[in-house]
Amino acid sequence: MITQSVFGSMPDGTAVEQFCLTNNNGVSVEILNLGGIIRRWLIPNDKKQDIDIVLGFDSVADYLIDDSYLGALVGRYANRIDRGKFTLDGIDFRTDTNQNDNCLHGGSQGFNNKIWQSSILSNDVNPAILLQLQSPDGDQGFPGKIWCKVIYTLTEQNRLKIEYFASCDQTTIYNPTNHSYFNLSGHNDGPASSHSIQVLASHFTPTDERAIPTGEIKEVDNSPFDLRPLTPIKQVLGAEHQQLKFANGLDHNFCLDAYQPDSKLASYAAKMVSENKNLVLKVYTNMPGLQIFTANHFDNKTGKNDACYQAHQGVCFETQLYPDSPNHSNFPSATLRPNQEFYGLTEYEVLF
């Protein structure tokens, strides 16, 4: 079932629509056509009180000034591009730079604060909505016009399925993701560092102090980045490691072992388990990388219902290509050509 309502309005008066997808298990997900934002994700519990497992805001204004991308679709390029520079087919490009002289999540006017065209695809079992956006040639400095579609489907298996589609009229780069912050104890229930995490990745991409990959693909063996066994997040955050000091926590790309180029199937990649083990979030994807981010920079951020979000309040599972891929030939390519169709698939499953 889907219910549609007006969440608020943009500064120019354009209405921001909210779609609430609900399955027969009582799970519901609220999604805005502003940035494709996942605003609330409600899980029923035995106390007959829904637990909201994603961080978010209560107003359009808060989302428009947010620099943390709470719940949003980001693009054209998720994560960072070093100084916003890359070369494609011998041509140099310079994008908008919006964080430490780098391009972060597509620039200062990325997909996260755009109104997407929205429609309901299915209002029955497995409710689904379609979001569409056209990004013109030169948008934030990226080459080529690109047509983007995202389909959100809430299944009866309590999976939120996110499908990304794109095509372009000239060679460009593309790397979308969703930037939801998860806290399985509830968005307003303190840090998620009490949770445990697993990531099936035997390698990760170390960064410099500016969060730009060095180009190395490094084994996780004998390091805090070996998350193949289920590991308490607080154990990782408390470890002595230069990479963790650079980011003040986890903000790193893991190279997923299950990745198969050109696969359109989602493989199991990661999970997070709540402290009391009553909720589990599993992540499946066909993308090669998974950025784990532990909200390291939060400091008294006011969220939904006047909740105060602090450092490590939530954990992001950003399925994507590797950061700064256009500048590293040994990374999976982010190049999209006019004769290609981009397809990305991520599924978030909640067990309760």
C-alpha positions in Angstrom: 0.0 0.0 0.0 1.1 3.6 -0.7 -0.2 6.8 0.7 0.8 10.1 -0.8 0.9 13.5 1.0 2.5 16.9 0.8 5.6 17.1 3.1 6.3 20.8 2.5 7.4 23.1 -0.2 10.5 24.4 -1.9 11.5 28.1 -1.7 9.9 28.6 -5.1 6.6 27.1 -3.9 7.1 23.7 -5.6 5.4 21.0 -3.5 7.5 18.3 -1.9 5.6 15.0 -2.1 6.0 12.2 0.4 5.2 8.5 -0.4 4.7 6.1 2.4 5.2 2.5 1.3 3.8 -0.2 3.7 3.9 -3.9 3.4 1.7 -6.6 5.0 4.1 -7.0 7.9 3.6 -3.5 9.1 6.9 -2.2 7.9 6.7 1.3 6.3 9.2 3.5 4.5 8.6 7.2 3.8 10.3 8.6 0.7 10.4 12.2 -0.5 10.6 13.3 -4.1 13.1 15.8 -2.9 16.4 14.0 -3.4 14.7 10.6 -3.2 15.2 11.0 0.6 14.3 8.1 2.8 12.9 10.1 5.7 11.4 7.5 8.0 11.7 3.7 8.2 9.3 2.2 10.7 9.7 -1.3 12.1 7.0 -2.7 14.4 8.1 -4.3 17.7 6.5 -6.4 20.5 5.7 -3.2 22.4 3.4 -2.1 19.6 5.6 1.0 19.1 7.3 1.5 15.7 11.0 2.0 15.8 12.3 4.5 13.3 15.7 3.2 12.1 16.9 6.1 9.9 18.0 9.6 10.8 16.2 12.5 9.3 14.5 15.9 9.6 11.0 17.3 10.0 11.1 20.1 7.4 12.1 20.8 3.8 14.2 23.7 5.1 16.3 21.4 7.2 17.0 19.1 4.3 18.0 22.0 2.0 20.7 23.2 4.4 21.9 19.8 5.5 25.5 19.0 4.7 25.3 15.4 5.8 23.0 14.0 3.0 20.6 12.3 5.5 18.7 9.6 3.6 19.3 11.1 0.1 20.1 9.8 -3.3 23.5 11.3 -4.2 25.0 11.9 -7.6 26.2 12.4 -10.2 29.2 11.0 -8.4 28.9 9.5 -4.9 31.8 10.1 -2.6 34.8 12.2 -3.6 36.7 13.2 -6.7 40.1 14.6 -5.9 40.0 18.4 -6.4 37.0 17.9 -8.7 39.4 17.0 -11.6 39.4 14.0 -13.9 40.3 13.2 -17.5 38.0 11.4 -19.8 39.0 10.3 -23.3 41.8 12.8 -23.2 39.6 15.7 -22.2 40.2 17.4 -18.8 37.1 18.2 -16.7 36.7 20.3 -13.5 33.6 19.8 -11.4 32.2 21.9 -8.6 34.2 21.5 -5.4 32.3 21.6 -2.1 34.4 19.9 0.6 38.0 20.5 1.3 38.6 21.5 -2.4 37.1 18.1 -3.4 33.9 17.2 -5.2 31.7 15.4 -2.7 28.5 13.6 -3.7 28.2 15.4 -7.0 28.9 19.0 -5.9 27.0 21.7 -4.0 23.9 21.3 -6.2 23.8 17.6 -6.5 20.9 15.2 -6.9 20.1 15.3 -3.2 18.4 18.7 -3.3 16.6 18.3 -6.6 12.9 17.6 -7.0 12.6 14.3 -8.9 9.6 13.5 -11.1 7.6 10.9 -9.2 5.0 8.3 -9.9 3.5 5.2 -8.3 4.4 1.9 -10.0 2.6 -0.5 -7.8 0.1 0.2 -5.0 -0.6 -3.4 -4.1 1.8 -6.2 -2.9 5.4 -5.0 -3.1 4.5 -1.3 -3.3 6.9 0.6 -5.6 7.5 4.2 -6.8 9.5 5.6 -9.7 11.7 8.7 -9.5 13.2 10.3 -12.6 15.7 13.2 -13.0 17.4 14.7 -16.1 20.8 16.3 -15.5 21.9 18.6 -18.3 25.3 18.7 -19.9 27.7 20.6 -17.7 25.7 20.2 -14.5 28.1 20.8 -11.7 30.9 20.5 -14.3 30.1 16.9 -15.4 30.0 16.2 -19.1 26.9 15.0 -21.1 23.2 15.0 -20.5 22.1 12.1 -18.3 18.7 10.6 -17.7 18.4 8.9 -14.3 15.7 6.7 -12.9 15.4 5.1 -9.4 12.8 2.6 -8.4 12.1 2.0 -4.7 10.2 -1.2 -3.9 9.3 -2.5 -0.4 8.9 -6.2 -0.6 7.0 -8.7 1.6 10.4 -10.0 2.7 11.0 -6.7 4.4 13.5 -5.6 1.8 13.7 -2.1 0.4 14.9 -2.7 -3.1 16.6 0.3 -4.8 17.3 0.1 -8.5 19.3 2.7 -10.3 19.1 3.2 -14.1 20.9 5.8 -16.3 21.7 6.6 -19.9 23.6 9.5 -21.4 24.1 11.3 -24.7 27.9 11.6 -24.4 30.6 9.9 -22.5 30.5 10.8 -18.8 31.0 9.3 -15.3 28.2 8.1 -13.0 28.2 6.7 -9.5 24.9 6.9 -7.5 24.1 5.7 -4.0 21.7 6.2 -1.1 23.0 8.0 2.0 20.7 6.7 4.8 22.1 6.7 8.3 20.9 3.6 10.2 20.4 3.2 13.9 18.6 0.0 14.8 17.8 1.1 18.3 15.9 4.1 16.9 17.1 7.3 15.3 16.9 9.2 18.6 18.4 6.5 20.8 22.0 7.6 21.1 25.1 6.3 19.2 25.0 3.3 17.0 28.5 2.3 18.2 26.8 -0.2 20.5 25.8 -2.2 17.3 28.0 -4.8 15.6 28.9 -4.9 12.0 30.0 -7.4 9.3 31.4 -6.5 5.9 32.5 -9.3 3.5 35.5 -7.6 2.1 39.1 -8.8 2.1 40.4 -5.4 0.9 39.8 -1.7 1.3 41.0 1.5 -0.2 43.1 3.6 2.2 42.9 7.4 2.0 45.1 10.4 2.7 44.2 13.0 5.3 41.7 14.6 2.8 39.8 11.3 2.5 41.1 10.8 -1.0 42.1 7.2 -1.9 45.9 6.7 -2.3 45.3 4.3 -5.1 46.3 1.2 -3.1 43.9 -1.7 -2.7 45.0 -3.0 0.7 44.3 -6.3 2.5 42.3 -5.9 5.7 44.2 -8.7 7.4 45.5 -7.9 10.9 43.8 -4.4 10.9 40.7 -2.8 12.4 39.2 -3.0 8.8 38.9 -6.8 8.9 35.1 -6.8 9.5 34.5 -10.2 8.0 33.7 -11.6 11.4 30.8 -9.8 13.2 32.6 -7.0 15.1 31.4 -4.4 17.7 31.6 -1.0 16.1 32.9 0.5 19.3 35.9 -1.9 19.0 36.7 -0.5 15.6 36.3 3.1 16.7 38.6 2.5 19.7 41.4 1.0 17.7 44.7 2.7 17.1 45.1 3.2 13.4 46.1 6.2 11.3 43.3 5.7 8.9 40.7 5.9 11.7 42.5 9.1 13.0 42.2 10.7 9.6 38.4 10.3 9.6 37.7 10.3 13.3 36.1 6.9 12.8 35.0 4.9 9.8 34.7 6.6 6.5 36.2 4.1 4.2 35.4 2.1 1.0 35.5 -1.7 1.3 36.1 -3.7 -1.9 33.3 -6.3 -1.8 34.4 -9.9 -2.3 31.1 -10.9 -4.0 31.4 -8.3 -6.7 31.1 -9.7 -10.3 31.4 -7.2 -13.2 28.2 -6.9 -15.2 26.1 -8.8 -12.7 22.5 -7.6 -12.3 22.0 -9.7 -9.2 22.4 -8.4 -5.6 24.9 -10.4 -3.5 25.1 -10.4 0.3 27.7 -7.7 1.3 27.2 -6.6 4.9 25.0 -6.6 8.0 24.5 -4.6 11.2 23.1 -6.1 14.4 21.6 -4.1 17.2 23.0 -4.2 20.7 20.2 -6.4 22.0 20.2 -8.5 18.8 16.5 -7.9 18.2 17.0 -6.2 14.9 19.3 -7.0 12.0 20.0 -5.0 8.8 21.4 -6.9 5.9 22.8 -5.3 2.7 22.8 -6.8 -0.7 24.2 -5.2 -3.9 25.7 -5.7 -7.3 28.1 -2.7 -6.8 31.9 -3.2 -6.2 32.3 -1.0 -3.2 30.7 -0.3 0.1 31.5 3.0 2.0 31.0 2.6 5.7 30.5 5.9 7.4 29.9 6.3 11.1 28.6 9.9 11.2 31.9 11.1 12.7 31.3 14.8 12.3 27.9 15.0 14.0 27.8 17.5 16.8 24.4 18.5 18.3 22.6 18.2 15.0 18.9 18.6 15.5 16.9 15.9 13.8 13.4 14.5 13.8 11.2 15.2 16.8 14.0 17.5 18.1 16.3 14.6 18.5 20.0 15.6 19.1 22.3 13.7 16.8 25.8 13.2 18.0 28.9 11.6 16.5 28.4 8.0 15.6 24.6 8.4 15.8 24.1 6.3 12.7 25.9 4.2 10.2 25.8 4.6 6.4 26.1 1.6 4.0 26.8 3.4 0.7 26.9 0.9 -2.1 28.9 2.4 -4.9 31.9 2.4 -7.2 35.2 3.3 -5.4 35.9 6.9 -4.4 37.9 8.9 -7.0 37.7 6.1 -9.5 38.1 8.3 -12.6 41.7 9.1 -11.3 42.7 5.5 -10.6 42.9 3.1 -13.5 43.1 0.1 -11.2 39.7 0.8 -9.7 36.4 -0.4 -11.3 35.5 2.1 -14.0 32.8 4.8 -13.5 32.7 5.6 -17.2 29.3 5.6 -18.9 29.0 5.8 -22.6 26.1 6.7 -24.9 25.7 3.1 -26.0 25.5 1.8 -22.4 22.8 1.5 -19.8 23.7 1.9 -16.2 22.1 -0.5 -13.7 22.8 -0.6 -10.0 20.9 -2.7 -7.4 20.9 -2.5 -3.6 18.6 -4.2 -1.2 18.3 -3.4 2.5 16.6 -6.2 4.5 15.4 -5.8 8.1 15.0 -8.9 10.2 13.0 -8.6 13.4 
